[in-house]
Amino acid sequence: MLKITSILFAACLLANVSAQAPEWGQCGGIGWPGPLTCLPGWDCIYLNDYHYQCLPHTTTTTTTTATGGSVTPA
C-alpha cells in the first residue's frame, strides 16, 4: 500500500511541475501554488507581486506611412 501511495504522490508532483497555465491564466505571484509557465506563444507577464498572467506573445512593430502631396500655407 505504501508503494502505491508513493507512486501516486510522485505522479501528482510530476503533473504539477509539467503543467502550463492556460491562455490568460495566472502563472505566478507570491503564494501562487499553480503552474509557472505558459503555453507556447504566450508570455508570463508581471502585473504585481501577487499576480503574473499569461498574455499573448507580441512583437513591437512601428509602421509609418507617408503620402505625397503639397501643403498650401494659410
Phi and psi restraints in degrees (range 20) as a CNS / XPLOR table:
assign (resid 1 and name C) (resid 2 and name N)
       (resid 2 and name CA) (resid 2 and name C) 1.0 -63.1 20.0 2
assign (resid 2 and name N) (resid 2 and name CA)
       (resid 2 and name C) (resid 3 and name N) 1.0 -37.6 20.0 2
assign (resid 2 and name C) (resid 3 and name N)
       (resid 3 and name CA) (resid 3 and name C) 1.0 -64.5 20.0 2
assign (resid 3 and name N) (resid 3 and name CA)
       (resid 3 and name C) (resid 4 and name N) 1.0 -42.5 20.0 2
assign (resid 3 and name C) (resid 4 and name N)
       (resid 4 and name CA) (resid 4 and name C) 1.0 -64.1 20.0 2
assign (resid 4 and name N) (resid 4 and name CA)
       (resid 4 and name C) (resid 5 and name N) 1.0 -42.5 20.0 2
assign (resid 4 and name C) (resid 5 and name N)
       (resid 5 and name CA) (resid 5 and name C) 1.0 -62.4 20.0 2
assign (resid 5 and name N) (resid 5 and name CA)
       (resid 5 and name C) (resid 6 and name N) 1.0 -42.1 20.0 2
assign (resid 5 and name C) (resid 6 and name N)
       (resid 6 and name CA) (resid 6 and name C) 1.0 -63.9 20.0 2
assign (resid 6 and name N) (resid 6 and name CA)
       (resid 6 and name C) (resid 7 and name N) 1.0 -41.3 20.0 2
assign (resid 6 and name C) (resid 7 and name N)
       (resid 7 and name CA) (resid 7 and name C) 1.0 -65.0 20.0 2
assign (resid 7 and name N) (resid 7 and name CA)
       (resid 7 and name C) (resid 8 and name N) 1.0 -44.4 20.0 2
assign (resid 7 and name C) (resid 8 and name N)
       (resid 8 and name CA) (resid 8 and name C) 1.0 -63.2 20.0 2
assign (resid 8 and name N) (resid 8 and name CA)
       (resid 8 and name C) (resid 9 and name N) 1.0 -41.1 20.0 2
assign (resid 8 and name C) (resid 9 and name N)
       (resid 9 and name CA) (resid 9 and name C) 1.0 -62.5 20.0 2
assign (resid 9 and name N) (resid 9 and name CA)
       (resid 9 and name C) (resid 10 and name N) 1.0 -45.7 20.0 2
assign (resid 9 and name C) (resid 10 and name N)
       (resid 10 and name CA) (resid 10 and name C) 1.0 -63.1 20.0 2
assign (resid 10 and name N) (resid 10 and name CA)
       (resid 10 and name C) (resid 11 and name N) 1.0 -40.5 20.0 2
assign (resid 10 and name C) (resid 11 and name N)
       (resid 11 and name CA) (resid 11 and name C) 1.0 -63.6 20.0 2
assign (resid 11 and name N) (resid 11 and name CA)
       (resid 11 and name C) (resid 12 and name N) 1.0 -40.1 20.0 2
assign (resid 11 and name C) (resid 12 and name N)
       (resid 12 and name CA) (resid 12 and name C) 1.0 -65.0 20.0 2
assign (resid 12 and name N) (resid 12 and name CA)
       (resid 12 and name C) (resid 13 and name N) 1.0 -40.8 20.0 2
assign (resid 12 and name C) (resid 13 and name N)
       (resid 13 and name CA) (resid 13 and name C) 1.0 -63.6 20.0 2
assign (resid 13 and name N) (resid 13 and name CA)
       (resid 13 and name C) (resid 14 and name N) 1.0 -44.6 20.0 2
assign (resid 13 and name C) (resid 14 and name N)
       (resid 14 and name CA) (resid 14 and name C) 1.0 -64.6 20.0 2
assign (resid 14 and name N) (resid 14 and name CA)
       (resid 14 and name C) (resid 15 and name N) 1.0 -39.4 20.0 2
assign (resid 14 and name C) (resid 15 and name N)
       (resid 15 and name CA) (resid 15 and name C) 1.0 -64.3 20.0 2
assign (resid 15 and name N) (resid 15 and name CA)
       (resid 15 and name C) (resid 16 and name N) 1.0 -38.5 20.0 2
assign (resid 15 and name C) (resid 16 and name N)
       (resid 16 and name CA) (resid 16 and name C) 1.0 -69.0 20.0 2
assign (resid 16 and name N) (resid 16 and name CA)
       (resid 16 and name C) (resid 17 and name N) 1.0 -37.8 20.0 2
assign (resid 16 and name C) (resid 17 and name N)
       (resid 17 and name CA) (resid 17 and name C) 1.0 -69.1 20.0 2
assign (resid 17 and name N) (resid 17 and name CA)
       (resid 17 and name C) (resid 18 and name N) 1.0 -40.4 20.0 2
assign (resid 17 and name C) (resid 18 and name N)
       (resid 18 and name CA) (resid 18 and name C) 1.0 -86.3 20.0 2
assign (resid 18 and name N) (resid 18 and name CA)
       (resid 18 and name C) (resid 19 and name N) 1.0 -6.9 20.0 2
assign (resid 18 and name C) (resid 19 and name N)
       (resid 19 and name CA) (resid 19 and name C) 1.0 -68.6 20.0 2
assign (resid 19 and name N) (resid 19 and name CA)
       (resid 19 and name C) (resid 20 and name N) 1.0 147.6 20.0 2
assign (resid 19 and name C) (resid 20 and name N)
       (resid 20 and name CA) (resid 20 and name C) 1.0 -119.7 20.0 2
assign (resid 20 and name N) (resid 20 and name CA)
       (resid 20 and name C) (resid 21 and name N) 1.0 146.8 20.0 2
assign (resid 20 and name C) (resid 21 and name N)
       (resid 21 and name CA) (resid 21 and name C) 1.0 -68.8 20.0 2
assign (resid 21 and name N) (resid 21 and name CA)
       (resid 21 and name C) (resid 22 and name N) 1.0 147.5 20.0 2
assign (resid 21 and name C) (resid 22 and name N)
       (resid 22 and name CA) (resid 22 and name C) 1.0 -74.7 20.0 2
assign (resid 22 and name N) (resid 22 and name CA)
       (resid 22 and name C) (resid 23 and name N) 1.0 171.6 20.0 2
assign (resid 22 and name C) (resid 23 and name N)
       (resid 23 and name CA) (resid 23 and name C) 1.0 -53.9 20.0 2
assign (resid 23 and name N) (resid 23 and name CA)
       (resid 23 and name C) (resid 24 and name N) 1.0 132.6 20.0 2
assign (resid 23 and name C) (resid 24 and name N)
       (resid 24 and name CA) (resid 24 and name C) 1.0 68.1 20.0 2
assign (resid 24 and name N) (resid 24 and name CA)
       (resid 24 and name C) (resid 25 and name N) 1.0 6.0 20.0 2
assign (resid 24 and name C) (resid 25 and name N)
       (resid 25 and name CA) (resid 25 and name C) 1.0 -81.4 20.0 2
assign (resid 25 and name N) (resid 25 and name CA)
       (resid 25 and name C) (resid 26 and name N) 1.0 167.1 20.0 2
assign (resid 25 and name C) (resid 26 and name N)
       (resid 26 and name CA) (resid 26 and name C) 1.0 -78.3 20.0 2
assign (resid 26 and name N) (resid 26 and name CA)
       (resid 26 and name C) (resid 27 and name N) 1.0 139.1 20.0 2
assign (resid 26 and name C) (resid 27 and name N)
       (resid 27 and name CA) (resid 27 and name C) 1.0 -131.9 20.0 2
assign (resid 27 and name N) (resid 27 and name CA)
       (resid 27 and name C) (resid 28 and name N) 1.0 21.1 20.0 2
assign (resid 27 and name C) (resid 28 and name N)
       (resid 28 and name CA) (resid 28 and name C) 1.0 159.5 20.0 2
assign (resid 28 and name N) (resid 28 and name CA)
       (resid 28 and name C) (resid 29 and name N) 1.0 179.4 20.0 2
assign (resid 28 and name C) (resid 29 and name N)
       (resid 29 and name CA) (resid 29 and name C) 1.0 132.2 20.0 2
assign (resid 29 and name N) (resid 29 and name CA)
       (resid 29 and name C) (resid 30 and name N) 1.0 163.4 20.0 2
assign (resid 29 and name C) (resid 30 and name N)
       (resid 30 and name CA) (resid 30 and name C) 1.0 -57.6 20.0 2
assign (resid 30 and name N) (resid 30 and name CA)
       (resid 30 and name C) (resid 31 and name N) 1.0 125.2 20.0 2
assign (resid 30 and name C) (resid 31 and name N)
       (resid 31 and name CA) (resid 31 and name C) 1.0 78.1 20.0 2
assign (resid 31 and name N) (resid 31 and name CA)
       (resid 31 and name C) (resid 32 and name N) 1.0 1.4 20.0 2
assign (resid 31 and name C) (resid 32 and name N)
       (resid 32 and name CA) (resid 32 and name C) 1.0 -72.7 20.0 2
assign (resid 32 and name N) (resid 32 and name CA)
       (resid 32 and name C) (resid 33 and name N) 1.0 118.5 20.0 2
assign (resid 32 and name C) (resid 33 and name N)
       (resid 33 and name CA) (resid 33 and name C) 1.0 -92.5 20.0 2
assign (resid 33 and name N) (resid 33 and name CA)
       (resid 33 and name C) (resid 34 and name N) 1.0 -3.3 20.0 2
assign (resid 33 and name C) (resid 34 and name N)
       (resid 34 and name CA) (resid 34 and name C) 1.0 -88.8 20.0 2
assign (resid 34 and name N) (resid 34 and name CA)
       (resid 34 and name C) (resid 35 and name N) 1.0 -163.1 20.0 2
assign (resid 34 and name C) (resid 35 and name N)
       (resid 35 and name CA) (resid 35 and name C) 1.0 -64.0 20.0 2
assign (resid 35 and name N) (resid 35 and name CA)
       (resid 35 and name C) (resid 36 and name N) 1.0 149.6 20.0 2
assign (resid 35 and name C) (resid 36 and name N)
       (resid 36 and name CA) (resid 36 and name C) 1.0 -113.4 20.0 2
assign (resid 36 and name N) (resid 36 and name CA)
       (resid 36 and name C) (resid 37 and name N) 1.0 2.6 20.0 2
assign (resid 36 and name C) (resid 37 and name N)
       (resid 37 and name CA) (resid 37 and name C) 1.0 -125.7 20.0 2
assign (resid 37 and name N) (resid 37 and name CA)
       (resid 37 and name C) (resid 38 and name N) 1.0 159.9 20.0 2
assign (resid 37 and name C) (resid 38 and name N)
       (resid 38 and name CA) (resid 38 and name C) 1.0 -111.1 20.0 2
assign (resid 38 and name N) (resid 38 and name CA)
       (resid 38 and name C) (resid 39 and name N) 1.0 167.9 20.0 2
assign (resid 38 and name C) (resid 39 and name N)
       (resid 39 and name CA) (resid 39 and name C) 1.0 -64.9 20.0 2
assign (resid 39 and name N) (resid 39 and name CA)
       (resid 39 and name C) (resid 40 and name N) 1.0 157.4 20.0 2
assign (resid 39 and name C) (resid 40 and name N)
       (resid 40 and name CA) (resid 40 and name C) 1.0 -55.5 20.0 2
assign (resid 40 and name N) (resid 40 and name CA)
       (resid 40 and name C) (resid 41 and name N) 1.0 136.9 20.0 2
assign (resid 40 and name C) (resid 41 and name N)
       (resid 41 and name CA) (resid 41 and name C) 1.0 90.6 20.0 2
assign (resid 41 and name N) (resid 41 and name CA)
       (resid 41 and name C) (resid 42 and name N) 1.0 -2.1 20.0 2
assign (resid 41 and name C) (resid 42 and name N)
       (resid 42 and name CA) (resid 42 and name C) 1.0 -122.9 20.0 2
assign (resid 42 and name N) (resid 42 and name CA)
       (resid 42 and name C) (resid 43 and name N) 1.0 145.7 20.0 2
assign (resid 42 and name C) (resid 43 and name N)
       (resid 43 and name CA) (resid 43 and name C) 1.0 -116.5 20.0 2
assign (resid 43 and name N) (resid 43 and name CA)
       (resid 43 and name C) (resid 44 and name N) 1.0 142.5 20.0 2
assign (resid 43 and name C) (resid 44 and name N)
       (resid 44 and name CA) (resid 44 and name C) 1.0 -85.4 20.0 2
assign (resid 44 and name N) (resid 44 and name CA)
       (resid 44 and name C) (resid 45 and name N) 1.0 109.4 20.0 2
assign (resid 44 and name C) (resid 45 and name N)
       (resid 45 and name CA) (resid 45 and name C) 1.0 -108.6 20.0 2
assign (resid 45 and name N) (resid 45 and name CA)
       (resid 45 and name C) (resid 46 and name N) 1.0 132.9 20.0 2
assign (resid 45 and name C) (resid 46 and name N)
       (resid 46 and name CA) (resid 46 and name C) 1.0 -69.1 20.0 2
assign (resid 46 and name N) (resid 46 and name CA)
       (resid 46 and name C) (resid 47 and name N) 1.0 126.1 20.0 2
assign (resid 46 and name C) (resid 47 and name N)
       (resid 47 and name CA) (resid 47 and name C) 1.0 -108.7 20.0 2
assign (resid 47 and name N) (resid 47 and name CA)
       (resid 47 and name C) (resid 48 and name N) 1.0 -44.2 20.0 2
assign (resid 47 and name C) (resid 48 and name N)
       (resid 48 and name CA) (resid 48 and name C) 1.0 -160.4 20.0 2
assign (resid 48 and name N) (resid 48 and name CA)
       (resid 48 and name C) (resid 49 and name N) 1.0 178.2 20.0 2
assign (resid 48 and name C) (resid 49 and name N)
       (resid 49 and name CA) (resid 49 and name C) 1.0 -58.8 20.0 2
assign (resid 49 and name N) (resid 49 and name CA)
       (resid 49 and name C) (resid 50 and name N) 1.0 -24.0 20.0 2
assign (resid 49 and name C) (resid 50 and name N)
       (resid 50 and name CA) (resid 50 and name C) 1.0 -102.9 20.0 2
assign (resid 50 and name N) (resid 50 and name CA)
       (resid 50 and name C) (resid 51 and name N) 1.0 -2.9 20.0 2
assign (resid 50 and name C) (resid 51 and name N)
       (resid 51 and name CA) (resid 51 and name C) 1.0 -149.9 20.0 2
assign (resid 51 and name N) (resid 51 and name CA)
       (resid 51 and name C) (resid 52 and name N) 1.0 119.5 20.0 2
assign (resid 51 and name C) (resid 52 and name N)
       (resid 52 and name CA) (resid 52 and name C) 1.0 -114.3 20.0 2
assign (resid 52 and name N) (resid 52 and name CA)
       (resid 52 and name C) (resid 53 and name N) 1.0 142.6 20.0 2
assign (resid 52 and name C) (resid 53 and name N)
       (resid 53 and name CA) (resid 53 and name C) 1.0 -131.4 20.0 2
assign (resid 53 and name N) (resid 53 and name CA)
       (resid 53 and name C) (resid 54 and name N) 1.0 143.1 20.0 2
assign (resid 53 and name C) (resid 54 and name N)
       (resid 54 and name CA) (resid 54 and name C) 1.0 -75.6 20.0 2
assign (resid 54 and name N) (resid 54 and name CA)
       (resid 54 and name C) (resid 55 and name N) 1.0 118.4 20.0 2
assign (resid 54 and name C) (resid 55 and name N)
       (resid 55 and name CA) (resid 55 and name C) 1.0 -123.6 20.0 2
assign (resid 55 and name N) (resid 55 and name CA)
       (resid 55 and name C) (resid 56 and name N) 1.0 151.6 20.0 2
assign (resid 55 and name C) (resid 56 and name N)
       (resid 56 and name CA) (resid 56 and name C) 1.0 -57.9 20.0 2
assign (resid 56 and name N) (resid 56 and name CA)
       (resid 56 and name C) (resid 57 and name N) 1.0 138.1 20.0 2
assign (resid 56 and name C) (resid 57 and name N)
       (resid 57 and name CA) (resid 57 and name C) 1.0 -65.9 20.0 2
assign (resid 57 and name N) (resid 57 and name CA)
       (resid 57 and name C) (resid 58 and name N) 1.0 130.2 20.0 2
assign (resid 57 and name C) (resid 58 and name N)
       (resid 58 and name CA) (resid 58 and name C) 1.0 -129.0 20.0 2
assign (resid 58 and name N) (resid 58 and name CA)
       (resid 58 and name C) (resid 59 and name N) 1.0 153.1 20.0 2
assign (resid 58 and name C) (resid 59 and name N)
       (resid 59 and name CA) (resid 59 and name C) 1.0 -118.6 20.0 2
assign (resid 59 and name N) (resid 59 and name CA)
       (resid 59 and name C) (resid 60 and name N) 1.0 143.0 20.0 2
assign (resid 59 and name C) (resid 60 and name N)
       (resid 60 and name CA) (resid 60 and name C) 1.0 -88.8 20.0 2
assign (resid 60 and name N) (resid 60 and name CA)
       (resid 60 and name C) (resid 61 and name N) 1.0 122.1 20.0 2
assign (resid 60 and name C) (resid 61 and name N)
       (resid 61 and name CA) (resid 61 and name C) 1.0 -128.8 20.0 2
assign (resid 61 and name N) (resid 61 and name CA)
       (resid 61 and name C) (resid 62 and name N) 1.0 131.6 20.0 2
assign (resid 61 and name C) (resid 62 and name N)
       (resid 62 and name CA) (resid 62 and name C) 1.0 -109.3 20.0 2
assign (resid 62 and name N) (resid 62 and name CA)
       (resid 62 and name C) (resid 63 and name N) 1.0 125.8 20.0 2
assign (resid 62 and name C) (resid 63 and name N)
       (resid 63 and name CA) (resid 63 and name C) 1.0 -116.4 20.0 2
assign (resid 63 and name N) (resid 63 and name CA)
       (resid 63 and name C) (resid 64 and name N) 1.0 129.0 20.0 2
assign (resid 63 and name C) (resid 64 and name N)
       (resid 64 and name CA) (resid 64 and name C) 1.0 -118.4 20.0 2
assign (resid 64 and name N) (resid 64 and name CA)
       (resid 64 and name C) (resid 65 and name N) 1.0 129.7 20.0 2
assign (resid 64 and name C) (resid 65 and name N)
       (resid 65 and name CA) (resid 65 and name C) 1.0 -115.7 20.0 2
assign (resid 65 and name N) (resid 65 and name CA)
       (resid 65 and name C) (resid 66 and name N) 1.0 127.3 20.0 2
assign (resid 65 and name C) (resid 66 and name N)
       (resid 66 and name CA) (resid 66 and name C) 1.0 -111.9 20.0 2
assign (resid 66 and name N) (resid 66 and name CA)
       (resid 66 and name C) (resid 67 and name N) 1.0 140.3 20.0 2
assign (resid 66 and name C) (resid 67 and name N)
       (resid 67 and name CA) (resid 67 and name C) 1.0 -119.7 20.0 2
assign (resid 67 and name N) (resid 67 and name CA)
       (resid 67 and name C) (resid 68 and name N) 1.0 144.5 20.0 2
assign (resid 67 and name C) (resid 68 and name N)
       (resid 68 and name CA) (resid 68 and name C) 1.0 -79.3 20.0 2
assign (resid 68 and name N) (resid 68 and name CA)
       (resid 68 and name C) (resid 69 and name N) 1.0 157.6 20.0 2
assign (resid 68 and name C) (resid 69 and name N)
       (resid 69 and name CA) (resid 69 and name C) 1.0 159.4 20.0 2
assign (resid 69 and name N) (resid 69 and name CA)
       (resid 69 and name C) (resid 70 and name N) 1.0 178.3 20.0 2
assign (resid 69 and name C) (resid 70 and name N)
       (resid 70 and name CA) (resid 70 and name C) 1.0 -122.4 20.0 2
assign (resid 70 and name N) (resid 70 and name CA)
       (resid 70 and name C) (resid 71 and name N) 1.0 150.8 20.0 2
assign (resid 70 and name C) (resid 71 and name N)
       (resid 71 and name CA) (resid 71 and name C) 1.0 -112.1 20.0 2
assign (resid 71 and name N) (resid 71 and name CA)
       (resid 71 and name C) (resid 72 and name N) 1.0 128.2 20.0 2
assign (resid 71 and name C) (resid 72 and name N)
       (resid 72 and name CA) (resid 72 and name C) 1.0 -103.3 20.0 2
assign (resid 72 and name N) (resid 72 and name CA)
       (resid 72 and name C) (resid 73 and name N) 1.0 120.9 20.0 2
assign (resid 72 and name C) (resid 73 and name N)
       (resid 73 and name CA) (resid 73 and name C) 1.0 -62.7 20.0 2
assign (resid 73 and name N) (resid 73 and name CA)
       (resid 73 and name C) (resid 74 and name N) 1.0 144.7 20.0 2
